[in-house]
Amino acid sequence: MELAQTTPSRARAAAASASPARRNRRALRPVIARGLKGVVVTDTRLSHVDGERGELIVAGFPLEAFAPHATYEAALFLLWHDRIPTPAECANLAAALAAQRTLPEPTLAVLAAAAARALPTMDALRMAVSTLTLTDADPSASTRAAHLERALGLVARFPTIVATYGRLRQVLHPLAPREDLGHVANYLYMLTGTPPEPATTRALETYFNTVIDHGMNASTFTARVIVSTRSDMVSALVGAIGALKGPLHGGAPGPALDMVFEIQRRAAASGRSLALEAEAYVRETLGAGGRIMGFGHRVYKVRDPRADVLGGAATQLFHVAGNRDLYETVREVEAVVVRILAEIKPGRRLDTNVEFYTALLLHGVGLPTELFAPTFAVARAGGWTAHVLEQIEQDQLIRPESLYIGTCNRTWPSGH
């Protein structure tokens, strides 16, 4: 037997017989912000994104003012404490991070099991981070000092997890972290087994600083919602990883570089110029209803400021130690894509976004494509922990409402 329900005709009759006050309440139906677009859920001192002007402010500093110059440790201190560290404070933070890089045995066991199944690195990261509660000496402690210690341990171990899993996937023996290397340099060392060149470290450090925080994005919001229930920091970051894993948030820096390689391959096969093949590729892709990866952004209506910072970092990296031909190829493809997008989609600012130069930069420092998103998570862990700390201070449950659109007054059949 089916459930009885209110039909449209019955609903209209009920509405007509309702009191004027009730009809007025129904007329005041709230505007639904699908996906919470445009809804301000909190205030924050951590970062500000101005999509119309193409600006990103991190703890009071324009991105371009600090990202190419600061160490990751200094950027982390800035987010956690709202001021630039002294040299001694920065050194102390670097030493504290280095001292907590080692993973507990259960975490290593989880990574080994994930590698045996050949699971994606983002899944392995999510599973491994959930075990880090084991490193908390007193999970019930709720002082700011205790929360900072948890944040420190999480940020310190993210790169160890990703690097360890990266080597396990290659059937290589994981490397122990080195305490004499900085946060970023140690990450590269644990991936490759070789201490990185200063230019390589600087390029990746600029990337880490560039993506350390970016407003109320999906993963940051997820972390804040979780901890707003007075749940723990590990749970919040596990949730953030889960949100970042989704392609609508994590982006597609890998495909952006794949596009460049495909255009390069087509030019070599056809004998035509790179510019002509790039133009043909864009027209064909858009004509088939596809998307050009690395261009346009949900928030930025002009050029993504992170693209400028990472483009500058890539210029320096490839000038010193990289494949200069690839760099020139990427720049030529970028110019053609921007021009054709402006022609085909006039009135829309589909400028270069962070994904495009992320792909070039991470490829230039030697990372495989499958580690692009996990490396983003390693960098963003600093921003996630800063938001969790801020949400803990605010101590406000995030609990939005929904509008019910189902039927009313249904009758439950007897005997069921």
C-alpha positions in Angstrom: 0.0 0.0 0.0 1.3 3.4 -0.9 1.5 6.3 1.5 -1.3 8.9 1.0 0.0 12.3 0.1 -1.2 15.8 -0.5 -2.0 16.4 -4.2 -1.4 19.7 -6.0 -5.1 20.4 -6.2 -5.6 19.6 -2.5 -2.6 21.8 -1.7 -4.2 24.7 -3.6 -7.5 24.1 -1.8 -5.8 24.0 1.6 -3.9 27.2 0.7 -7.1 29.0 -0.3 -8.8 28.0 3.0 -5.8 29.0 5.1 -5.9 32.1 7.2 -4.5 35.3 5.8 -1.7 35.2 8.3 -0.6 31.7 7.2 -0.7 32.7 3.6 1.5 35.7 4.3 4.0 33.5 6.1 4.1 31.3 3.0 4.6 34.3 0.8 7.7 35.2 2.8 9.6 32.2 1.5 13.3 32.7 2.2 15.8 33.1 -0.6 17.8 29.9 -0.9 21.6 30.4 -1.3 22.4 27.2 -3.1 25.8 26.0 -1.9 25.8 29.0 0.5 27.1 31.2 -2.3 27.3 34.8 -1.1 26.5 33.9 2.5 28.9 35.3 5.1 29.1 32.7 7.9 31.7 34.2 10.2 34.4 36.9 10.5 38.1 36.0 10.3 41.5 37.6 10.5 43.2 34.9 8.5 42.6 35.8 4.8 40.5 37.9 2.5 39.7 37.1 -1.1 38.5 39.9 -3.4 37.4 38.3 -6.6 36.4 41.5 -8.3 39.8 43.1 -7.8 41.9 40.0 -8.0 43.4 40.4 -4.5 44.3 37.9 -1.8 45.2 39.2 1.7 46.7 36.8 4.2 46.8 38.0 7.8 47.1 41.6 6.6 49.7 41.0 3.9 49.1 41.0 0.1 50.0 37.6 -1.2 52.7 38.9 -3.4 54.3 40.8 -0.5 55.2 37.7 1.5 54.7 34.4 -0.4 57.9 34.6 -2.5 60.1 35.6 0.4 58.8 34.0 3.7 59.6 30.6 4.9 56.6 28.3 5.5 57.4 28.3 9.2 57.1 32.1 9.2 53.8 32.0 7.3 52.5 29.4 9.7 53.5 31.5 12.8 51.8 34.5 11.2 48.5 32.6 10.8 48.6 31.1 14.3 49.8 34.2 16.2 48.8 37.1 13.9 52.3 38.6 13.8 55.6 38.1 12.1 57.9 35.9 14.2 61.3 37.0 15.4 64.2 35.0 14.0 64.4 33.1 17.3 60.7 32.4 17.2 60.9 31.2 13.7 63.9 28.9 14.5 62.0 27.5 17.5 59.0 26.7 15.4 61.1 25.1 12.8 62.8 22.9 15.5 59.4 22.0 17.0 58.0 20.9 13.7 61.1 18.9 13.0 60.9 17.1 16.3 57.3 15.9 15.6 57.7 14.6 12.0 58.1 10.9 12.9 55.0 8.7 12.4 53.7 6.2 15.0 53.8 2.6 14.0 50.0 2.3 13.6 50.1 5.1 11.0 52.9 3.4 9.1 50.8 0.2 9.2 47.8 2.0 7.7 50.0 3.4 4.9 51.5 0.0 4.1 48.0 -1.5 3.9 46.8 1.3 1.7 49.8 0.9 -0.6 49.1 -2.8 -0.9 45.7 -1.9 -2.2 47.2 0.8 -4.4 44.7 3.4 -3.0 45.0 7.0 -4.2 47.3 9.2 -2.1 44.4 11.4 -0.9 42.6 8.3 0.6 45.8 7.2 2.3 46.4 10.7 3.7 42.8 10.8 5.1 43.2 7.3 6.7 46.6 8.1 8.1 45.7 11.4 9.6 42.8 9.8 11.5 45.4 7.7 13.4 47.2 10.8 14.7 45.0 11.0 17.8 47.4 8.3 19.0 50.1 11.0 19.3 48.0 13.3 21.6 49.3 13.0 25.2 46.0 14.3 26.6 43.1 14.3 24.0 40.8 15.9 26.6 43.0 19.0 27.2 41.2 22.1 25.9 43.7 24.9 26.6 45.0 27.0 23.7 48.5 25.6 24.4 47.1 22.1 24.0 45.3 23.0 20.7 48.5 24.6 19.4 50.5 21.5 20.2 48.0 19.4 18.3 48.2 21.8 15.3 51.9 21.6 15.4 51.9 17.8 15.4 49.4 17.6 12.5 51.3 20.1 10.3 54.6 18.4 11.0 53.3 14.9 10.1 51.3 15.7 6.9 54.4 15.8 4.7 55.8 12.7 6.3 52.6 10.9 5.5 52.5 11.9 1.9 56.2 11.3 1.3 56.2 7.9 3.0 53.2 6.8 1.0 54.7 8.2 -2.2 57.7 6.0 -1.7 55.7 3.0 -0.7 53.7 3.3 -3.9 57.0 3.2 -5.8 58.0 0.1 -3.8 60.8 2.2 -2.3 61.8 2.1 1.4 60.5 5.2 3.3 63.0 7.6 4.5 63.3 9.0 8.0 62.8 12.7 8.3 65.8 15.0 8.8 65.7 17.5 11.6 68.4 19.7 10.0 66.1 20.6 7.1 63.2 23.0 7.0 59.6 21.9 6.5 59.6 22.2 2.8 63.1 21.0 2.1 62.5 17.9 4.3 59.4 17.1 2.3 61.4 17.1 -0.9 64.2 15.1 0.7 61.8 12.4 2.0 60.3 12.1 -1.5 63.5 11.9 -3.4 66.2 10.8 -1.0 68.4 13.8 -2.0 68.5 17.2 -0.2 67.0 19.7 -2.7 68.7 22.6 -4.3 68.0 26.0 -2.8 66.1 27.1 -5.9 63.9 24.1 -5.8 63.1 24.6 -2.1 62.4 28.3 -2.7 60.0 27.5 -5.6 58.0 24.9 -3.5 58.1 27.1 -0.4 56.5 29.9 -2.5 53.8 27.5 -3.6 53.2 26.4 0.1 52.8 30.0 1.1 50.6 30.8 -1.8 48.0 28.1 -1.0 48.3 28.1 2.8 44.9 29.8 3.1 42.2 31.1 0.8 39.1 32.3 2.5 36.1 30.2 3.4 36.6 27.5 0.8 34.9 24.1 1.0 37.6 22.2 3.0 38.1 25.1 5.4 34.4 25.4 6.0 34.2 21.7 6.6 36.9 21.8 9.2 35.2 24.8 10.9 31.8 23.1 10.9 33.3 19.9 12.5 35.2 21.7 15.2 32.2 24.0 15.9 30.5 21.0 17.4 33.4 20.9 19.9 34.7 17.9 18.1 38.5 17.4 17.9 41.1 18.9 15.6 42.0 15.6 14.0 38.4 15.0 13.0 38.3 18.5 11.6 41.3 18.0 9.4 40.2 14.5 8.3 36.9 16.2 7.1 38.9 18.9 5.3 40.9 16.3 3.4 37.6 14.6 2.4 36.3 17.9 1.1 39.5 18.6 -0.8 39.5 15.2 -2.4 36.4 16.2 -4.5 37.4 17.5 -7.9 35.1 20.5 -7.7 37.3 21.8 -4.8 40.7 20.2 -5.3 41.0 21.5 -8.8 42.9 20.0 -11.7 46.5 21.1 -11.9 47.4 17.8 -13.4 45.0 18.1 -16.4 46.2 21.6 -16.9 49.7 20.4 -17.6 48.4 17.4 -19.6 46.7 19.9 -21.9 50.1 21.5 -22.6 51.7 18.2 -23.3 48.9 17.2 -25.6 49.2 20.4 -27.6 52.9 19.9 -27.7 52.4 16.4 -29.0 50.0 17.5 -31.7 52.3 20.2 -32.9 55.2 17.7 -33.2 52.9 15.2 -35.1 51.4 17.8 -37.5 54.4 20.0 -38.1 52.2 23.0 -37.4 53.2 25.7 -34.9 52.5 25.4 -31.3 50.2 28.5 -31.4 48.1 27.0 -34.2 47.7 23.7 -32.4 46.8 25.5 -29.2 44.1 27.5 -30.9 42.7 24.4 -32.6 42.7 22.5 -29.3 40.8 25.3 -27.5 38.2 25.6 -30.3 37.7 21.8 -30.5 37.4 21.4 -26.7 34.9 24.2 -26.3 33.0 23.2 -29.4 32.5 19.7 -27.8 31.3 21.3 -24.6 34.5 20.7 -22.7 36.4 22.9 -20.3 39.9 24.4 -20.6 41.6 23.5 -17.4 43.6 26.1 -15.6 41.5 29.1 -16.7 38.6 30.9 -15.1 37.7 30.7 -11.4 34.5 30.6 -9.3 35.6 33.5 -7.2 38.1 35.6 -9.2 36.5 37.6 -12.0 40.0 38.8 -13.1 43.3 37.1 -13.1 44.0 35.0 -10.1 46.7 36.7 -8.0 48.1 33.3 -7.1 48.8 32.7 -10.8 51.0 35.8 -10.8 53.0 34.7 -7.7 53.4 31.1 -9.0 54.2 32.3 -12.4 57.1 34.4 -11.0 58.3 31.5 -8.9 58.2 29.3 -12.0 60.2 31.8 -14.0 63.0 31.8 -11.4 62.9 28.0 -11.0 63.1 27.3 -14.7 65.7 30.0 -15.3 68.0 28.4 -12.7 67.4 24.7 -12.8 64.4 23.8 -15.0 63.5 22.8 -18.5 63.5 26.3 -20.1 61.8 24.9 -23.3 58.9 23.6 -21.3 58.5 27.0 -19.6 58.5 28.8 -22.9 55.9 26.3 -24.2 53.6 26.9 -21.3 53.8 30.6 -21.6 53.0 30.4 -25.3 50.1 28.1 -24.8 48.8 30.4 -22.0 48.8 33.4 -24.3 46.9 31.6 -27.0 44.3 30.2 -24.6 43.6 33.5 -23.0 43.1 35.1 -26.4 40.8 32.5 -27.8 38.7 32.3 -24.6 38.2 36.1 -24.8 37.1 35.8 -28.4 34.7 32.8 -27.9 33.3 33.9 -24.5 33.3 37.7 -24.6 32.2 39.4 -21.4 33.6 36.6 -19.2 37.0 37.0 -17.6 38.5 33.5 -18.1 42.0 34.4 -17.0 44.7 32.1 -15.8 44.0 30.6 -12.4 46.2 29.0 -9.8 45.9 25.5 -11.3 47.8 26.4 -14.5 51.1 27.6 -12.8 50.7 25.1 -10.0 51.1 22.3 -12.6 54.2 23.9 -14.1 55.8 24.6 -10.7 55.1 21.2 -9.1 56.3 19.5 -12.3 59.4 21.6 -12.2 60.3 20.6 -8.7 60.0 17.0 -9.7 56.6 15.9 -8.2 54.6 13.4 -10.1 51.0 14.4 -11.0 49.4 12.0 -8.5 51.1 14.0 -5.7 49.8 17.4 -6.8 46.6 17.4 -4.7 48.2 15.7 -1.7 51.0 18.4 -1.8 48.3 21.0 -1.8 46.9 19.4 1.4 50.3 19.4 3.0 50.5 23.2 2.4 46.9 23.9 3.3 47.2 22.1 6.6 48.6 25.3 8.0 45.5 27.3 7.1 43.2 24.5 8.2 44.7 24.4 11.7 44.6 28.2 11.9 40.9 28.2 11.1 40.2 25.4 13.6 42.0 27.4 16.3 40.0 30.5 15.4 36.7 28.5 15.4 37.6 27.1 18.8 38.0 30.6 20.1 34.7 31.7 18.7 33.0 28.6 20.1 29.9 29.0 18.0 28.0 26.0 16.5 27.6 26.3 12.8 24.1 25.1 12.1 22.3 26.6 9.1 18.6 26.0 8.3 16.9 24.4 5.3 13.6 25.0 3.6 11.2 22.1 3.6 9.6 21.5 0.2 8.1 18.1 0.7 4.4 17.3 1.1 2.5 17.8 4.3 -0.4 16.0 6.1 0.3 12.6 4.7 -1.6 9.8 6.3 0.2 6.7 7.6 -1.7 3.6 6.5 -3.0 1.3 9.2 -1.2 -2.0 9.6 2.3 -0.7 8.7 
